[in-house]
Amino acid sequence: MKKRTKLLSAVTAGTMALGVMCFGFAQWSTEISANGTVSANGKWDVKITDAAITKISNGVTPSLEAVTVEPTAQVVEYNVILKYVGGVNDPNSKPNGAYMYVIDDKNPQTVNITKDELAEFTAQLMIPRDKRYYTTAVIPGDSGLTNFKVDVDESKSSLINYYRPNVLDTTTYSLHLNDDGANEGVVVGKAIGWLIGGFYQDLDGSVQLTYKAAKAALENAESSITYPAQFTDTTADYGNVNFSVDDAWAEYSLTITNNGTVNANLSNCKFNVTELSDEFVVDTPNLNNKVLAPGESCTATFVVKVKSEGELSADAQPFSVELTYVQDTVAEAPSASVSK
């Protein structure tokens, strides 16, 4: 009886196992993915953009060729363009088909201008502040005039007959040729903001008035003589400078510009003057830890002076300036790891 019982138990267990295999169950699972992209967009571009002997005393003769540099002042210029107002139902737009001078105040350009260039801006253009078609933007205020000094191309001014050598008369305007607006937007000159309503004042940023300040800055400014050096992106050659009297001196300049996309850190600055005899004294600037951000420039000047109690007698002797710029320090990358 015992053997039979064991046999039946085994058969029963096998049948149950077979039943479980026949039914089956799906296993739980999760699929995980992580995605990303990488790109690289940057450049290192640090170079010399100017080098010259900028000033010399009496008794100094550079081997470089002299160049006259005219003083400049910064102004904000605006284009003077043609605005077609033909057919506008406005008494100020008569006759039908007229063009108006328009100041493109939406696209100012900051430029450096010489005294002679500023003198070309002789004509006056008065813009009523409450007339939309005179400017490309509505200038706040119901009264007063925005006065510009303008330099208009006379070859294009025939489209508007109120141009005069010394004044632009906004009260008499007509068109020699009715071209139905074919010359809309043509640039006919440049303008610099001058004054408003007879008073020098700001215009809340709508138009910058820079003519008066530029004229004052250039009134008594004098030209200067410099001696441009021969230079490449990384080297500059100032040639030879001869000193013929005691205490004579020469000022040198070197301009570095960072046209890259990352900071340029000055890690090393060295003036090599050990080969100069005791007759020469060199005054150098402190350039330690200087940083050039992207787009910035730095101009360093140094002065070489001759000092001797007796006769000046020194053959050509070399000196040099060495500057080393490096990028910002990047921390060491971590190693891949797993934690839980």
NORQUI-V482175 format. One record per run of one state. SS is the DSSP state (2 for helix, 1 for strand, 0 for the rest). FROM is the first residue (numbers start at 1). LEN is the number of residues. If there is no record, write none. Layout:
# NORQUI-V482175
((SS:FROM:LEN) (SS:FROM:LEN))
This chain:
# NORQUI-V482175
((0:1:1) (2:2:22) (0:24:22) (1:46:11) (0:57:3) (1:60:3) (0:63:4) (1:67:3) (0:70:2) (1:72:13) (0:85:6) (2:91:3) (0:94:5) (1:99:16) (2:115:5) (0:120:3) (1:123:6) (0:129:3) (2:132:3) (1:135:1) (0:136:9) (1:145:8) (0:153:4) (2:157:3) (0:160:3) (1:163:1) (0:164:4) (1:168:1) (0:169:18) (1:187:10) (0:197:2) (1:199:1) (0:200:9) (1:209:1) (0:210:1) (2:211:9) (0:220:4) (1:224:5) (0:229:1) (1:230:2) (0:232:4) (1:236:2) (0:238:3) (1:241:3) (0:244:5) (1:249:10) (0:259:5) (1:264:9) (0:273:7) (1:280:4) (0:284:7) (1:291:2) (0:293:4) (1:297:10) (0:307:13) (1:320:7) (0:327:14))
